[in-house]
Amino acid sequence: MSSLPAKGGARPGNTPAAATPFVTALLGEERSALLQRVVEGLAPETLHWLSGYLAGLATHRGPQEIAAAPAPQAVPEQWLTIVYGTQTGNSRLLAERLKHQAEASGLSVRYFRAGEYPQRELQKERLLYVVISTQGDGDPPDDARGFVEFILGKRAPRLEQLRFSVLGLGDTSYPKYCEISRKLDARLAELGATRLLDRADCDVDFEPVAKGWLDQAVGRASETLEVRAAAVVTPLRTAAPAPRFGREAPYAAEILANQRITGRGALKDVRHVEVSLGDSGLSYEPGDSLGVWPRNPPELVAEFLSVLSLKGDTAVSRDGRSLPLQQWLGEELELTKLSRPFLERHAALASSAELQRMLTPEGAEAFRALLKSHQVIDLLRSWTAPWTAEELVRTLRKLTPRMYSIASSQKRVGAETHLTVAVVDYVAFGTRHYGAASTYLATRTDAENRVPVFIESNDRFRLPTDASRDIIMIGPGTGVAPFRAFVQERAEVGGRGRNWLFFGEQHFRSQFLYQTEWQEALKKGELHRISLAFSRDQAEKIYVQQRLREAGKDVYEWLQGGAHLYVCGEAQRMAPDVHEALIDIISTHGSRSREDAAAWLDTLREEQRYQRDVY
């Protein structure tokens, strides 16, 4: 051995390489270290010769002379668990980015939707990241209710072994901004877990905060866990190309139709809008949404400039970009939704004790009422303050896309999406008010009829894979939109399951959305039953929850028979009222206590037989 030259392969400083866990387990620490010293610095041809020599020695000695070696001990696997809860899809988007970044850094990752996370495994976790939104004024997303209740409840285990971090998403237009992420963060610490990274809370414009948290989260996880060596994989077939169009690269879609579907005298202007997807390659499923990047109404931009005595051509910089103030206000910033950060700054500039009181815990109700009744322009008119162009641009939130439930099946309409849009246009405080996206869509002309759009997938709101299952759809107002898509889809695939729609509005004559289509679907057997509630056609107001209770016996029988239940529409009043009506129905017709009825409804939710798309 000594006569063979040793060349190449020497490590700097002649430092022995560390033995692998397998070698240490096979030989023991002492012999493993000795082996490392023997082979250190040997050339590749020498190592090949040694391998042959040792193989021959093993053959010469025979199996009976080989000492029984201890079985290799498995190296404990370390992984990062990511759990997300989402209502609109943003938390899922960020959780997916976190997963991809972590895997690209060599980390083992387990990834769960909150509703699918096996709660019994929480006690085994060592590193947990939770990405979760707060729905409305302090509620968890529907798909995360069980997960949140478990952690906040008495059955949650002690978690001294766990390190964690929470990323919250919310809307500062609500008083209980990011309430769920705050509660989870505090509760995990209370259970003994160690906060690896401080909680971060994101407003509707989530990107600035989220990016920093994601980068830090991956870095801290890499420091904490063992990083795998990246495997080189030769693909057997070419991977599907990434979509050409998405949230940050929208498709300029042509509006094909823009038809008012509420009658003369209706209090609401509701439009049926048909959008061409052209050659974009975009595809969708019933339950998905179309994201629309709006522009603010020119009249509203002019009002801002006038009230604040600012010039539209003033150049202002933000995020490394310099644009005229008028362009910032028209295309880049949120003008219709009031947020807490803007109110805080305005209260300071206006030196208003009244506004300052609204920002205290004691002023929570007044704050909530202000957010509900006032747009940003109303605040500027009512409490004057010396805003500069630079500070205004810096303080206003960035404009975000609006999501519209798609009201069509692509199997029926091809490269199109149909939307049901309620145009926000009303008078308050003596002036006219607008909605950003609805006004933008409703006012497109033949010369300016392209809008930037993208598809937002919604896996939480899907038809049953078994088309023989019955479905019950509850969608008052524009909440009926996805159910038009559901009925079309079921007809196109030849589904044998029955379809029952509950629809409500103010007046039968002027606000029965898609009336002729539903009547035609009933004739064809594509829709099997429809229950209607028009609240203002009689002295006593009637809503869909009353129609549900009236048909409670049949509703319960359908659910007992395996029907899937869907609710779409307004989240603050309608959705809770419908939920309570369902509990009443299950309790009354199932001979259960209200507690048992609520638990059974929760079971339907966990089985994805009770799905909601509420906003």
C-alpha positions in Angstrom: 0.0 0.0 0.0 2.8 2.4 0.9 4.5 1.9 -2.5 1.5 3.3 -4.3 1.8 7.1 -4.9 -0.7 9.3 -3.1 -1.7 12.1 -5.5 -4.5 14.5 -5.6 -7.6 14.4 -3.4 -5.9 15.8 -0.3 -8.1 18.2 1.7 -6.7 21.6 2.6 -4.8 21.4 5.9 -5.0 17.6 5.8 -8.2 17.7 7.9 -10.0 14.4 8.0 -13.4 14.3 6.4 -16.3 13.6 8.8 -17.7 10.1 8.7 -21.2 9.6 7.4 -23.9 8.5 10.0 -24.1 5.1 8.3 -20.4 4.4 8.7 -20.5 5.5 12.3 -23.5 3.3 13.0 -21.8 0.3 11.2 -18.3 0.5 12.8 -18.7 2.6 15.9 -17.2 6.0 16.5 -13.6 4.7 17.3 -13.2 2.5 14.3 -15.0 5.0 12.1 -12.5 7.7 13.1 -9.6 5.2 12.5 -10.9 4.4 9.0 -11.1 8.1 8.1 -7.5 8.6 9.1 -6.4 5.6 7.0 -8.1 6.7 3.8 -7.4 10.4 4.2 -5.5 11.8 1.2 -5.5 8.5 -0.9 -5.8 8.8 -4.6 -8.9 7.5 -6.4 -7.0 4.5 -7.9 -5.7 3.6 -4.5 -9.2 3.6 -3.0 -10.5 1.4 -5.9 -7.6 -1.1 -5.2 -8.5 -1.1 -1.5 -12.2 -1.8 -2.3 -11.2 -4.9 -4.3 -8.8 -6.1 -1.6 -11.4 -5.8 1.1 -14.0 -7.6 -1.1 -11.5 -10.5 -1.6 -10.8 -10.6 2.1 -14.5 -10.9 2.9 -14.8 -13.8 0.4 -11.7 -15.6 1.9 -13.0 -15.4 5.5 -16.5 -16.6 4.5 -19.8 -15.7 6.0 -19.1 -17.5 9.3 -16.1 -15.3 10.1 -18.0 -12.0 9.5 -18.8 -10.4 12.8 -22.4 -9.3 13.2 -22.5 -5.6 12.7 -25.0 -3.5 14.5 -28.0 -2.5 12.3 -27.7 1.0 10.9 -29.6 3.5 13.0 -31.9 5.8 11.0 -31.1 9.4 11.2 -34.1 11.2 12.6 -35.8 13.1 9.7 -36.3 16.8 10.2 -38.9 18.8 8.4 -40.7 22.1 8.2 -44.5 21.8 8.4 -46.5 24.6 6.6 -50.2 25.0 7.4 -52.4 27.6 5.6 -55.9 28.8 6.0 -57.5 31.0 3.3 -60.7 32.5 2.3 -59.8 34.3 -1.0 -56.7 32.3 -1.9 -54.0 34.8 -0.9 -52.8 32.7 2.1 -52.5 29.7 -0.2 -50.5 31.7 -2.7 -48.0 32.8 0.0 -47.9 29.3 1.6 -47.0 27.9 -1.8 -44.2 30.4 -2.2 -42.9 29.5 1.2 -43.0 25.8 0.3 -41.1 26.4 -3.0 -38.5 28.6 -1.4 -37.9 26.2 1.5 -37.6 23.2 -0.8 -35.2 25.1 -3.1 -33.1 25.7 0.0 -32.8 21.9 0.6 -35.4 21.6 3.4 -37.9 18.7 3.8 -41.4 20.2 3.7 -44.8 19.0 4.7 -47.6 21.2 3.4 -51.3 21.2 4.5 -54.5 23.1 4.0 -55.7 23.8 7.6 -58.8 21.7 7.1 -56.7 18.7 6.1 -54.0 18.9 8.8 -54.0 15.8 11.1 -54.3 17.5 14.5 -53.0 14.5 16.4 -49.6 15.2 14.8 -49.2 18.7 16.3 -47.5 17.3 19.4 -44.8 15.7 17.1 -44.0 18.8 15.2 -40.6 20.5 15.7 -41.0 23.4 13.3 -44.3 24.9 12.2 -45.2 27.9 10.0 -48.8 29.0 9.9 -50.0 31.3 7.1 -53.6 32.3 7.8 -56.1 35.0 7.0 -58.7 36.7 9.1 -62.1 36.8 7.5 -64.3 39.8 7.9 -64.3 41.2 11.5 -62.3 38.5 13.4 -63.4 35.1 12.0 -61.1 32.3 10.8 -61.4 31.2 7.1 -64.0 28.4 6.7 -61.3 25.8 5.8 -59.4 26.6 9.0 -62.1 26.6 11.6 -61.4 23.2 13.0 -57.6 23.8 13.1 -58.1 27.2 14.9 -60.6 25.8 17.4 -58.4 22.9 18.2 -55.3 25.1 19.0 -57.4 27.6 20.9 -59.3 24.9 22.8 -58.8 22.7 25.8 -57.6 19.7 23.8 -54.5 21.4 22.5 -51.3 19.6 23.8 -48.3 21.1 25.5 -45.8 22.1 22.8 -42.4 22.7 24.5 -40.6 21.0 21.6 -42.1 23.2 18.9 -40.6 26.2 17.2 -43.1 28.3 15.2 -44.0 31.5 13.4 -47.2 32.9 12.1 -47.9 35.1 9.0 -51.3 36.8 9.1 -53.3 38.3 6.3 -56.2 40.7 6.9 -57.8 44.0 6.0 -57.2 47.2 8.0 -60.7 48.2 6.9 -61.9 45.9 9.7 -61.4 46.7 13.5 -60.2 43.1 14.3 -57.5 43.2 11.7 -55.5 39.9 11.6 -57.3 38.8 14.8 -56.9 35.1 14.0 -53.1 35.2 13.4 -52.7 37.2 16.7 -54.7 34.6 18.6 -52.8 31.7 17.2 -49.4 33.3 17.8 -50.3 34.0 21.4 -51.8 30.6 22.0 -48.9 28.6 20.6 -46.6 30.6 22.9 -48.9 29.9 25.8 -48.7 26.2 25.1 -45.0 26.3 25.5 -43.8 26.7 21.9 -40.9 28.9 21.1 -41.4 31.7 18.6 -38.7 31.3 15.9 -39.7 34.5 14.1 -42.0 37.3 15.2 -45.5 37.3 13.7 -46.0 39.5 10.7 -49.4 40.9 9.7 -50.2 41.8 6.1 -52.9 44.2 4.9 -54.7 43.7 1.6 -51.6 44.8 -0.2 -49.7 41.9 1.3 -46.5 41.8 -0.8 -44.3 44.3 1.1 -44.6 42.6 4.4 -45.0 39.1 3.2 -41.8 39.0 1.1 -39.6 40.0 4.0 -41.3 37.4 6.3 -40.9 34.6 3.7 -37.2 35.3 3.2 -36.6 35.4 6.9 -38.7 32.3 7.6 -36.7 30.2 5.1 -33.4 31.5 6.4 -34.3 30.7 10.0 -35.6 27.3 9.1 -32.4 26.5 7.2 -30.4 27.5 10.4 -32.6 25.3 12.5 -33.1 22.1 10.4 -30.7 19.8 8.6 -30.5 20.8 4.9 -30.7 18.0 2.4 -28.3 17.8 -0.5 -30.3 18.7 -3.6 -30.9 15.7 -5.8 -30.3 15.9 -9.5 -33.3 14.5 -11.3 -33.5 13.9 -15.0 -37.2 14.4 -16.0 -38.8 11.6 -18.0 -41.0 14.1 -19.8 -41.1 17.9 -20.2 -42.7 19.7 -17.4 -45.9 21.7 -18.2 -45.0 25.3 -19.0 -45.8 27.9 -16.4 -49.0 29.9 -17.2 -48.3 33.0 -19.3 -50.8 35.1 -17.4 -51.4 35.5 -13.7 -51.9 38.1 -10.9 -48.7 40.0 -11.6 -48.9 39.5 -15.4 -52.7 39.8 -16.2 -54.2 39.2 -19.6 -55.7 42.2 -21.4 -59.2 40.7 -22.0 -61.8 42.1 -24.3 -65.3 42.7 -22.9 -67.8 41.0 -25.2 -71.0 41.9 -23.5 -72.1 44.3 -20.7 -75.9 43.9 -20.1 -78.0 45.2 -17.2 -80.0 42.3 -15.8 -82.0 44.3 -13.2 -85.2 45.9 -14.4 -86.5 49.5 -14.5 -86.9 50.9 -11.0 -84.6 48.5 -9.3 -82.5 49.9 -6.5 -79.5 48.0 -7.8 -77.7 48.1 -11.1 -76.5 44.5 -11.7 -74.7 43.6 -14.9 -74.0 40.4 -16.8 -70.5 40.9 -18.2 -68.9 38.5 -20.7 -65.2 38.6 -21.0 -63.1 37.0 -23.8 -60.1 34.9 -22.8 -59.0 34.9 -26.4 -55.8 33.0 -27.0 -54.6 33.4 -23.4 -54.7 29.7 -22.6 -56.4 30.6 -19.3 -58.7 27.9 -18.0 -60.9 27.6 -14.9 -63.3 25.4 -13.0 -66.7 26.2 -11.6 -66.1 27.9 -8.2 -63.1 29.8 -9.4 -62.9 33.6 -9.6 -61.8 36.1 -12.2 -59.4 38.7 -10.8 -59.8 42.2 -12.3 -57.2 45.0 -11.9 -59.3 48.1 -11.8 -58.7 51.8 -12.3 -60.3 54.4 -10.1 -63.1 56.6 -11.6 -61.7 59.8 -13.1 -64.4 61.8 -11.3 -63.1 60.5 -7.9 -59.5 61.3 -8.8 -60.6 64.8 -9.7 -62.4 65.1 -6.4 -59.3 64.1 -4.4 -57.2 66.8 -6.2 -59.8 69.4 -5.6 -60.5 68.7 -1.9 -56.8 68.6 -1.1 -55.8 71.5 -3.4 -53.1 69.4 -5.1 -51.9 69.4 -8.7 -52.3 66.2 -10.8 -49.0 66.7 -12.7 -46.9 66.8 -9.5 -44.2 64.1 -9.8 -44.1 61.8 -6.7 -41.8 58.9 -6.0 -42.7 55.6 -4.2 -41.1 52.2 -4.2 -38.4 53.4 -6.7 -40.9 54.7 -9.2 -41.8 58.3 -10.1 -45.2 59.1 -11.5 -47.5 62.1 -11.8 -49.9 62.3 -8.8 -52.9 61.9 -11.0 -51.6 58.6 -12.3 -50.8 57.4 -8.8 -54.4 58.2 -7.8 -56.0 56.8 -11.0 -54.1 53.5 -11.5 -52.0 52.6 -8.4 -53.6 53.5 -5.1 -56.7 52.5 -3.2 -59.2 55.4 -3.1 -62.5 53.8 -2.1 -61.7 51.7 0.9 -60.8 53.4 4.2 -58.1 51.7 6.3 -56.9 52.1 9.8 -53.3 53.3 8.9 -54.7 56.0 6.7 -57.2 57.0 9.5 -54.4 57.1 12.0 -52.3 59.5 9.9 -55.3 61.6 9.0 -56.3 62.0 12.6 -52.7 63.2 13.4 -52.6 65.6 10.6 -56.1 67.0 11.3 -55.3 67.1 15.1 -58.8 65.7 15.6 -59.6 64.4 19.1 -62.8 62.8 17.8 -60.8 60.7 15.3 -58.2 59.9 17.9 -60.9 58.5 20.2 -62.1 56.2 17.5 -58.7 54.6 17.4 -58.8 53.6 21.1 -60.5 50.4 22.4 -63.3 52.5 23.8 -64.0 53.9 20.4 -64.2 50.6 18.6 -67.9 50.8 17.7 -67.5 54.4 16.4 -64.5 53.2 14.4 -66.4 50.3 12.9 -69.3 52.6 12.0 -66.9 55.0 10.3 -65.3 52.3 8.2 -68.7 51.1 7.1 -70.2 54.5 6.2 -67.2 56.5 4.9 -64.9 56.3 1.9 -61.5 58.0 2.0 -62.9 61.1 0.2 -65.6 61.5 3.0 -62.9 61.5 5.6 -60.9 64.2 3.7 -64.0 66.4 3.4 -65.2 66.0 7.0 -61.9 66.6 8.8 -59.6 68.8 6.8 -55.9 68.1 7.0 -52.7 69.5 5.3 -51.8 66.5 3.1 -48.9 66.9 0.7 -48.7 64.9 -2.5 -45.8 62.9 -1.2 -47.4 61.9 2.1 -50.7 61.1 0.4 -49.0 58.7 -2.0 -46.9 57.2 0.7 -49.9 56.6 3.1 -52.7 55.3 0.8 -52.7 51.5 0.2 -51.8 50.1 -3.1 -54.7 49.2 -5.4 -55.5 45.5 -5.3 -57.4 43.3 -7.7 -61.1 42.6 -7.1 -62.3 39.0 -7.3 -65.5 38.1 -9.1 -67.1 34.6 -8.9 -67.2 33.2 -12.4 -70.8 32.7 -13.5 -70.1 30.3 -16.4 -68.9 26.8 -17.1 -66.0 26.8 -19.6 -67.4 23.5 -21.0 -70.4 25.5 -22.2 -68.9 29.0 -23.1 -65.4 28.0 -24.3 -62.7 30.8 -24.1 -64.9 33.2 -22.1 -65.8 34.0 -18.5 -69.1 35.4 -17.4 -69.5 37.7 -14.4 -72.4 39.0 -12.3 -71.4 42.5 -11.2 -73.3 44.8 -8.9 -72.3 48.3 -9.8 -71.5 50.4 -6.7 -72.9 53.8 -7.3 -74.8 55.7 -4.6 -75.2 59.1 -3.0 -74.0 59.7 0.6 -73.2 62.9 2.5 -74.6 64.8 -0.5 -72.2 63.5 -3.1 -72.0 60.5 -5.5 -69.9 57.5 -4.5 -68.4 54.8 -6.8 -66.9 51.3 -6.6 -63.6 51.0 -8.2 -63.8 47.7 -10.2 -67.6 47.7 -10.7 -67.6 51.2 -12.2 -64.5 50.3 -14.2 -66.2 47.3 -15.8 -69.6 49.0 -16.2 -68.2 52.0 -18.1 -66.0 50.3 -20.6 -66.7 51.6 -24.2 -66.0 49.9 -27.5 -62.9 52.1 -27.8 -61.7 51.1 -24.4 -63.0 47.7 -23.7 -60.0 45.7 -22.5 -59.4 45.0 -18.9 -56.5 43.3 -17.1 -57.6 39.9 -15.7 -56.4 36.6 -14.3 -57.9 33.4 -13.0 -57.9 32.8 -9.2 -58.4 29.1 -8.4 -60.7 28.2 -5.5 -60.2 24.6 -4.5 -62.4 25.2 -1.4 -65.5 25.7 -3.5 -65.9 22.7 -5.8 -68.7 20.5 -7.2 -68.6 16.9 -5.9 -66.5 14.7 -8.0 -69.4 12.2 -8.0 -71.9 13.9 -10.4 -74.7 11.7 -9.1 -74.6 13.5 -5.8 -77.4 16.1 -5.1 -76.4 19.7 -4.4 -78.1 22.5 -2.5 -77.1 26.0 -3.6 -77.8 29.1 -1.5 -76.9 32.3 -3.3 -78.9 35.5 -2.7 -78.1 38.6 -4.9 -74.9 38.3 -6.9 -74.0 35.3 -4.7 -76.0 33.3 -7.4 -73.1 33.8 -9.9 -71.1 30.5 -9.2 -74.3 28.5 -9.1 -75.1 29.5 -12.7 -71.7 27.9 -13.5 -72.5 24.9 -11.3 -75.8 24.2 -13.1 -74.2 24.7 -16.6 -71.3 22.3 -15.7 -73.6 19.6 -14.3 -75.7 19.7 -17.5 -72.6 19.6 -19.7 -71.1 16.5 -18.0 -74.5 14.8 -17.8 -74.6 14.7 -14.0 -77.5 12.7 -12.6 -77.6 14.5 -9.2 -80.4 16.9 -8.4 -79.8 20.6 -8.2 -81.7 22.8 -5.8 -81.2 26.6 -5.8 -82.2 29.1 -3.1 -82.2 32.7 -4.4 -83.2 35.9 -2.8 -83.4 39.6 -3.7 -85.5 42.6 -3.0 -88.2 42.5 -5.8 -89.4 39.7 -8.1 -90.2 41.9 -11.0 -87.0 43.9 -11.3 -84.3 41.8 -9.5 -84.9 38.2 -10.3 -81.4 37.6 -11.7 -81.2 35.2 -14.7 -84.9 34.5 -14.4 -85.5 33.2 -17.9 -82.3 31.0 -17.7 -83.6 29.4 -14.4 -87.0 28.8 -15.9 -85.4 27.2 -19.0 -83.1 25.0 -16.8 -86.2 23.8 -14.9 -87.9 22.8 -18.1 -84.8 20.9 -19.3 -84.3 19.2 -16.0 -81.0 20.9 -15.4 -82.4 22.6 -12.3 -84.7 20.4 -10.3 -86.0 22.8 -7.7 -85.8 26.6 -7.0 -86.9 28.4 -3.8 -87.3 32.2 -4.0 -87.3 34.9 -1.4 -88.0 38.5 -2.4 -87.7 40.6 0.8 -89.6 43.7 -0.2 -92.6 42.4 -2.1 -94.7 42.1 1.0 -95.0 43.9 4.4 -92.9 41.3 6.2 -89.4 40.9 4.8 -88.6 37.4 3.7 -85.0 36.1 3.2 -83.5 32.9 2.0 -83.0 31.6 5.6 -86.7 31.7 6.1 -87.2 29.7 2.9 -84.7 27.2 4.1 -86.6 26.7 7.4 -89.9 26.3 5.5 -88.3 23.5 3.4 -86.3 22.2 6.3 -87.7 18.6 6.2 -86.6 18.2 2.5 -83.3 20.0 3.1 -82.5 17.6 5.9 -83.5 14.6 3.8 -81.2 15.7 1.0 -78.3 16.2 3.4 -78.9 12.8 5.0 -78.9 11.3 1.5 -75.4 12.7 0.8 -76.1 16.1 -0.8 -73.5 18.8 -0.9 -74.3 22.2 0.4 -73.0 25.5 -0.9 -73.4 29.1 0.3 -72.2 32.2 -1.6 -72.6 35.9 -0.9 -72.4 38.5 1.9 -70.4 37.3 4.9 -71.5 39.7 7.7 -75.2 39.0 8.0 -76.4 36.5 5.3 -73.9 33.8 5.9 -74.2 33.6 9.7 -78.1 33.8 9.4 -78.0 30.9 6.9 -75.7 28.9 9.2 -78.1 29.4 12.1 -81.0 28.3 10.0 -79.2 25.1 9.0 -78.5 24.3 12.6 -82.2 24.8 13.4 -83.1 22.5 10.5 -80.7 19.7 11.6 -81.8 20.0 15.2 -85.6 20.0 14.4 -85.7 17.4 11.7 -82.8 15.3 13.0 -84.0 15.2 16.6 -80.7 16.5 17.8 -79.6 19.1 20.4 -78.4 22.4 18.9 -74.9 21.4 20.0 -75.1 18.1 18.2 -76.6 19.8 15.1 -73.7 22.3 15.0 -71.2 19.5 15.4 -72.8 17.6 12.5 -72.7 20.7 10.3 -69.0 21.0 11.2 -68.5 17.4 10.1 -70.1 18.2 6.8 -67.6 21.1 6.5 -64.7 18.9 7.3 -65.9 16.4 4.7 -66.1 19.3 2.2 -69.9 18.7 1.8 -70.6 22.2 3.3 -68.6 24.8 1.4 -68.9 28.6 1.5 -67.6 31.4 -0.6 -68.5 34.5 1.4 -67.1 38.0 1.3 
